[in-house]
Amino acid sequence: MTPLLAFLLAAAGGYLMGAIPFAVVIARAHGVDIFTVGSGNPGASNVLRALGKGPGYLCFILDAFKGVAAAFLGFGLALFGDLAHASGGHSMGRMLAVTCLFSAIVGHSFSVFLGFRGGKGVATTIGGLFVIVPWVMLVGIGLWLAVFFSTRYVSLASITLGVSLPFTAVAFKYPMWISVLCLVLAAMIVLRHRSNIQRLCAGTELRAARKG
């Protein structure tokens, strides 16, 4: 397999994985149109808000698994495509994993199955980065938990996680291109949360319930 073909397969495979709209499927299984309830966003946070913890957590796990599966697909393409030594050994696998993950996040956010609508990609980002840069993600999740449990704002916790990514990548001395990737992902998370930022500033953002 040539490197070009591997990257094309990574991009296509990652996008299709990410485009699977688990939030919509779970909501419909409960007789709910996720686009007409809560924020109208087809993501795990809105499923949690509209249907409760069980469906919400299931959606988060499935969306995160899309990122995990995409990352492993990239490493698998490098292994089975005999590309392990095409560009510095392990780095080729990581590059393909990053390509798959980025495409999965794009697919999740702009799903072909939903008329190029979608969620905000935080769960998918978390799952994929746990495979590719686990220390970065561990710090990010720690910050997410701290912000969420102190404010009950899912959006603010997710934005904090996103913004932390490039700084943590630099702190742990990952390759520069990984830090650039984390910067791009941070920008995507912030941009996808721009309406939440407006509501946070206006004091109208909904907090997560403490019970139920």
C-alpha positions as CSV (number, residue, x, y, z in Angstrom):
1,M,0.0,0.0,0.0
2,T,1.3,3.4,-0.9
3,P,1.4,6.2,1.7
4,L,-1.1,8.3,-0.4
5,L,-3.6,5.4,-0.6
6,A,-3.2,4.9,3.2
7,F,-4.0,8.5,3.9
8,L,-7.0,8.5,1.6
9,L,-8.3,5.4,3.2
10,A,-7.7,7.0,6.7
11,A,-9.5,10.1,5.7
12,A,-12.5,8.3,4.2
13,G,-12.8,5.6,6.9
14,G,-12.4,8.1,9.7
15,Y,-15.1,10.4,8.2
16,L,-17.6,7.6,7.8
17,M,-17.0,6.4,11.4
18,G,-17.5,9.8,12.8
19,A,-20.6,10.5,10.7
20,I,-22.6,7.8,12.4
21,P,-25.2,9.9,14.3
22,F,-25.5,7.9,17.6
23,A,-27.4,10.8,19.3
24,V,-30.1,10.7,16.7
25,V,-30.4,6.9,16.7
26,I,-30.6,6.8,20.5
27,A,-33.1,9.7,20.7
28,R,-35.3,8.1,18.0
29,A,-35.3,4.8,19.9
30,H,-36.9,6.7,22.7
31,G,-39.4,8.4,20.4
32,V,-37.6,11.8,20.5
33,D,-36.3,14.0,17.7
34,I,-33.1,15.3,19.2
35,F,-33.2,18.4,16.9
36,T,-36.4,19.6,18.5
37,V,-35.4,19.3,22.2
38,G,-33.0,21.2,24.5
39,S,-30.3,22.9,22.5
40,G,-31.2,21.0,19.3
41,N,-27.7,19.7,19.1
42,P,-27.3,16.0,18.1
43,G,-24.7,15.3,20.8
44,A,-24.3,13.5,24.0
45,S,-24.9,16.5,26.2
46,N,-28.3,17.2,24.6
47,V,-29.2,13.5,24.9
48,L,-28.3,13.6,28.6
49,R,-30.4,16.8,29.0
50,A,-33.4,15.4,27.1
51,L,-33.4,11.7,28.0
52,G,-31.5,11.3,31.2
53,K,-28.3,9.7,32.4
54,G,-28.6,6.3,30.8
55,P,-29.1,7.4,27.2
56,G,-26.8,10.4,27.7
57,Y,-23.9,8.3,29.0
58,L,-24.4,5.7,26.3
59,C,-24.3,8.3,23.6
60,F,-21.0,9.8,25.1
61,I,-19.4,6.3,25.2
62,L,-20.4,5.5,21.6
63,D,-19.2,8.9,20.4
64,A,-15.9,8.5,22.2
65,F,-15.6,5.0,20.8
66,K,-15.8,6.6,17.3
67,G,-12.6,8.4,18.1
68,V,-10.9,5.3,19.6
69,A,-11.9,3.2,16.6
70,A,-10.6,5.9,14.2
71,A,-7.3,6.1,15.9
72,F,-6.8,2.4,15.9
73,L,-7.8,2.3,12.2
74,G,-4.9,4.6,11.4
75,F,-2.4,2.5,13.3
76,G,-3.9,-0.6,11.7
77,L,-3.4,0.9,8.2
78,A,0.2,1.5,8.9
79,L,0.7,-2.0,10.2
80,F,-1.2,-3.9,7.6
81,G,-0.1,-1.6,4.8
82,D,3.5,-2.3,5.6
83,L,4.2,1.4,6.2
84,A,5.8,1.0,9.6
85,H,9.1,2.3,8.2
86,A,7.8,4.7,5.6
87,S,8.3,7.8,7.7
88,G,10.2,7.2,10.9
89,G,8.7,4.1,12.2
90,H,5.9,4.7,14.8
91,S,5.4,8.3,13.5
92,M,3.7,7.0,10.3
93,G,1.2,5.1,12.4
94,R,0.6,8.2,14.5
95,M,0.1,10.4,11.4
96,L,-2.4,8.0,10.0
97,A,-4.2,7.8,13.4
98,V,-4.3,11.6,13.5
99,T,-5.7,11.7,10.0
100,C,-8.4,9.2,10.9
101,L,-9.3,11.0,14.1
102,F,-9.5,14.4,12.5
103,S,-11.7,13.1,9.8
104,A,-13.9,11.4,12.4
105,I,-14.3,14.7,14.2
106,V,-15.3,16.4,11.0
107,G,-17.7,13.5,10.2
108,H,-19.3,13.8,13.6
109,S,-19.6,17.6,13.3
110,F,-20.8,17.6,9.7
111,S,-22.4,14.2,9.1
112,V,-23.3,13.3,5.6
113,F,-26.2,11.3,7.1
114,L,-27.7,14.4,8.7
115,G,-27.3,16.9,5.9
116,F,-23.9,17.9,7.1
117,R,-25.1,18.8,10.6
118,G,-23.8,17.2,13.7
119,G,-22.5,17.4,17.3
120,K,-19.6,19.4,18.6
121,G,-17.0,16.6,18.6
122,V,-15.8,16.7,22.2
123,A,-16.5,13.0,23.0
124,T,-14.9,11.8,19.7
125,T,-11.9,14.0,20.4
126,I,-11.5,12.6,23.9
127,G,-11.7,9.0,22.7
128,G,-9.2,9.5,19.9
129,L,-6.6,11.5,21.8
130,F,-6.7,9.0,24.6
131,V,-5.2,6.6,22.1
132,I,-2.8,9.0,20.4
133,V,-1.6,11.3,23.2
134,P,-2.9,9.8,26.5
135,W,-1.1,12.2,28.9
136,V,-2.6,15.2,27.1
137,M,-6.1,13.7,27.4
138,L,-5.7,12.8,31.1
139,V,-4.9,16.4,31.9
140,G,-7.8,17.6,29.8
141,I,-10.2,15.2,31.5
142,G,-9.0,16.3,34.9
143,L,-9.7,19.9,34.0
144,W,-13.0,19.0,32.5
145,L,-14.1,17.3,35.8
146,A,-12.8,20.2,37.9
147,V,-14.7,22.8,35.9
148,F,-17.8,20.8,35.5
149,F,-18.2,19.8,39.2
150,S,-17.5,23.4,40.3
151,T,-19.8,25.1,37.8
152,R,-22.2,22.4,36.4
153,Y,-21.6,23.8,32.9
154,V,-20.8,21.1,30.4
155,S,-20.0,23.7,27.8
156,L,-17.5,25.6,29.9
157,A,-15.8,22.3,30.9
158,S,-15.6,21.2,27.3
159,I,-14.1,24.6,26.2
160,T,-11.6,24.4,29.1
161,L,-10.6,20.9,28.0
162,G,-10.2,22.1,24.4
163,V,-8.1,25.1,25.2
164,S,-5.8,23.0,27.4
165,L,-4.8,20.6,24.6
166,P,-2.0,22.6,22.8
167,F,-0.5,23.8,26.1
168,T,-0.4,20.3,27.5
169,A,1.1,18.9,24.3
170,V,3.9,21.4,24.5
171,A,4.4,20.8,28.2
172,F,4.8,17.0,27.6
173,K,7.2,17.7,24.7
174,Y,5.2,15.9,22.0
175,P,6.3,16.6,18.4
176,M,5.5,20.1,17.1
177,W,2.9,18.7,14.6
178,I,1.0,17.1,17.5
179,S,0.9,20.5,19.2
180,V,-0.4,22.1,16.0
181,L,-3.0,19.4,15.8
182,C,-4.1,20.1,19.4
183,L,-4.3,23.8,18.6
184,V,-6.5,23.1,15.6
185,L,-8.7,20.8,17.7
186,A,-8.9,23.5,20.4
187,A,-10.0,26.0,17.8
188,M,-12.7,23.7,16.5
189,I,-14.1,23.0,19.9
190,V,-14.2,26.7,20.8
191,L,-15.8,27.6,17.4
192,R,-18.4,24.8,17.8
193,H,-19.3,26.2,21.2
194,R,-19.6,29.9,20.2
195,S,-23.4,29.9,20.9
196,N,-22.7,28.4,24.3
197,I,-20.0,31.1,24.9
198,Q,-22.6,33.8,24.1
199,R,-25.1,32.2,26.6
200,L,-22.4,31.9,29.2
201,C,-21.6,35.6,28.8
202,A,-25.3,36.5,29.0
203,G,-25.9,34.2,32.0
204,T,-28.5,32.1,30.2
205,E,-26.5,28.9,29.7
206,L,-28.2,25.9,31.2
207,R,-26.4,24.0,34.0
208,A,-26.5,20.3,34.3
209,A,-28.9,19.0,36.9
210,R,-27.3,17.7,40.1
211,K,-29.8,14.8,40.4
212,G,-31.7,12.6,38.0
